[in-house]
Amino acid sequence: MNGNTDAAALTVHQAIRLIWEADRYPILGNEDWRAASALERDALTKAAQALSCPGDLPEFADWLAMLRDQSISNHDREAVMEKLYDLFMPD
């Protein structure tokens, strides 16, 4: 099985989780900024191939579309990321 098959099998839920995980990458020094940026680029690249599945909440696709939009405002991006933190890291 090759990597392209794995990327095509990514669900929207998995894609937004990858983006969230990149956002959570601990920034302790200058190298960490580069690593976090690379993780985010990779997550967004994989997200382009993400497919909806019956278990995805309807808003997942909207959130993913917003995060992939290069013109999104910082405020809107932070609002979506806040929802992801609530989803993946509840109290």
Secondary structure as UniProt FT lines:
FT   HELIX           3..8
FT   HELIX           12..24
FT   HELIX           30..47
FT   TURN            48..49
FT   TURN            54..55
FT   HELIX           58..68
FT   TURN            70..71
FT   HELIX           74..88
//
